[in-house]
């Protein structure tokens, strides 16, 4: 097994996939705890569908790197969802559902009408489930993912105290002078960047699992915000690394394998919590 892995890792595209997978897992786990506690889990799912629509447009436009279109569109959608969620006429969950369904429908419609690819079903499946896209990364895409991942990590560390305050008691944070709306906006932008990064790893339909499962697993073991965040990062990196290695050896889809391992770890943590009680 180790000889097989060593042989595979001699290829640059496998090393690129592993590096990007670890970086994306780290970024996804940092804000997963905040999303669960603030009940914003559904936003990740909605933004992933927006990203699918943007990728469809980029594919039709024959863009060499679709991230230059997908990233700004997803960030704008995150800001609009945050603003719309505060509108009493359109509740947050309704806005997310509306944007999600519309983005998926428009993206698939555009690919059907304008795409010149002979394998439309394969392209859609790859985008939705991330079956092979992580293994076709170029060196430029790896550098772009690395830079964005470092920016997300640095932003989380710099605004950790503010994110902590906004997560647990937004009204109190506002009362002591913290601009809660600004930091909610920062959270939304960071989420959008994470969603775009995770598209290559697990696809648009499985991103929520990558963000939420490690946080839920860590909450079964630890109770403090910092401990849960650190444990979530460790679990996320472990699950993604194991998923990529298993998919290489067994020939299974990368995204689905990672999510299956995330589910297994969550069940293990839940059993541990049960016996500890």
FENDA-V280314 format. One record per residue. PSI is psi in degrees with one decimal (999 if undefined). Layout:
PSI
PSI
This chain:
-43.6
-34.5
-39.6
-44.2
-41.3
-38.0
-42.3
-40.4
-5.0
-15.0
133.5
-38.1
-28.4
-41.3
-41.6
-45.4
-41.5
-43.7
-49.2
-39.3
-43.7
-43.1
-44.2
-39.8
-41.8
-47.0
-42.5
-37.3
-25.9
-42.6
-1.5
-39.9
-44.7
-42.4
-40.3
-45.8
-34.4
1.6
42.6
17.4
-34.1
-20.8
-39.9
-41.0
-44.0
-43.3
-32.3
-34.3
-36.0
-42.7
-36.1
-44.3
-41.1
-38.2
-38.2
-44.8
-42.8
-37.5
-43.5
-34.9
-0.8
42.0
136.2
-36.3
103.9
-11.3
-26.3
-22.2
-42.1
-41.8
-53.2
-36.5
-42.0
-37.9
-43.7
-41.6
-38.0
-41.8
-43.7
-38.9
-38.9
-42.8
-42.7
-32.3
-20.2
-2.4
125.8
-21.5
-33.0
105.6
158.4
-46.7
-35.3
-40.2
-43.0
-45.0
-41.1
-48.2
-37.3
-52.4
-42.4
-41.9
-44.1
-46.2
-46.9
-41.4
-45.9
-37.0
-44.6
-42.8
-34.7
-38.6
-44.0
-15.3
137.6
1.7
142.4
-10.3
64.9
-41.3
-40.4
-40.5
-43.6
-42.5
-40.7
-42.5
-39.4
-37.1
-3.1
37.4
-40.1
-6.7
-29.5
-21.7
5.7
24.3
140.7
168.9
-36.4
-41.0
-36.3
-43.7
-40.3
-43.4
-39.4
-45.6
-45.7
-38.0
-41.7
-39.2
-42.3
-45.0
-44.4
-42.3
-40.6
-41.9
-43.4
-39.6
20.7
-48.6
-40.4
-41.4
-39.6
-46.5
-44.8
-32.3
-44.7
-37.3
88.0
-37.8
-42.6
-40.8
-38.1
-36.0
-30.5
10.9
0.3
129.6
87.3
-38.5
-36.0
-44.5
-29.3
-36.0
-41.0
-43.7
-43.8
-42.0
-42.9
-40.5
-43.1
-42.7
-42.3
-41.7
-44.8
-40.6
-41.2
-13.7
-39.6
-22.5
-52.0
-4.3
168.7
-27.8
-15.7
5.0
-40.4
-37.6
-39.1
-31.8
-40.4
-42.1
-47.9
-37.9
-45.0
-37.7
-44.1
-33.3
-20.1
-20.9
-45.0
164.3
-27.1
151.7
-46.0
-43.4
-41.4
-41.4
-45.8
-43.6
-38.9
-40.5
-43.7
-45.8
-43.3
-45.0
-41.6
-47.3
-41.8
-43.1
-47.2
-40.3
-42.1
-43.4
-43.9
-40.4
-34.3
-43.7
-40.4
-11.6
25.7
160.3
135.9
-51.8
-48.1
-37.0
-42.9
-44.4
-38.2
-39.7
-38.9
-42.4
-42.4
-41.4
-39.3
-44.3
-39.6
-43.1
-37.0
-40.9
-40.2
-43.4
-38.4
-48.1
-31.0
-34.4
999
